[in-house]
Amino acid sequence: MGEPKGAARKGVRTALHPDPQPADNRRITGWLHIRAPHGAQPSALSTCECGRHRRAFGKARVLALIDDHAAHRETCPLRSSQEGRPAA
């Protein structure tokens, strides 16, 4: 059997992102992605590892989602269950 030829032999390059975990062992649990292209309707996506996933379209709804995303930081079960608890 011969070697594969062409692209299969060369393989496909992939780009792996570095682990975003900082040196103090914190980890990212929530994301807020806002898009506001010039001349188009703004949109936003709020995602959290706890399962929360919200989208908004239009300026007023995007602004409301930004506030909602910030408020979720205080009520997220992934954050509130770990902060302020004594070590096991």
N, C-alpha and C positions, 0 to 999 in steps of 0.2 A: 504494500500500500504506500502510496506517495503522500507527500505533504499537501495540505490544502493550498489552493492557489488564490491569488487576489486578496480581496478584503478580508476573507475569513482567516487567512494565514496571518495577516497583519494585525487583525483585531481592531476593536473600536476603542478609541481613547475615551475615558470617562473622567469627569471632574468631580472629585469628592470634596465637599465642604468640610472645613475643620470643625471639630466639636466646639459649639459656642459656649461651653461651660467655662466660666471664669475660674481663676485660681482659688477663690474663696468658697468653692463648691456650690454656688447658687446655680440654678438652671432656669432656662426660659420656659414658662408654662403658657404664656398668652401672647398673641400677636394682634396688632392693629395695622391693617394695610389700607392706605387711602390713595385713591387715584383721582386726580383732578386735571384731566387734559384740557388744554386751552380750547375754549369754544365748545366744550362738551359737558355733559352732565357728570358731576362728581359721583364717585362710588366709594364704599368702604366695606371692609371685611374684618370682623372681629372673631378670632378663634382662640380657644383655650383647650388645654389638654384634659380638662375635666369633662369635655364633651360639648361645651357651649360653642355654637357656630351661628353668627348673625351677619346679615348683609343689609346694606342700605344704599339707596339711590336717590340723588337729589340733595341740594345743599342743606335744607332743614333736617332731613332724615340722617344725613351723614353727621351733622353736628350733634344730633341727639344720640347717635350710636357712639360717638367719641365720649360723651358724658357717661353713657351706659357702660362702656368698656372700662372707664376709670372706676366707676362704682363697683363693677364686678370684682376688681382687685380686692376689695374689702370683704366680699362674701364668697369668694371662690373656695370650695372645699379643699382644694389642693394647697392653698396658702394658709387658710385659717386653721386647718387641723394640725399644722406643724409649727406655726409661730406661737411663741409664748407657752409652749408645753414643756414640762420638765423632761429631762432625758430619761429614757427607760433603763 
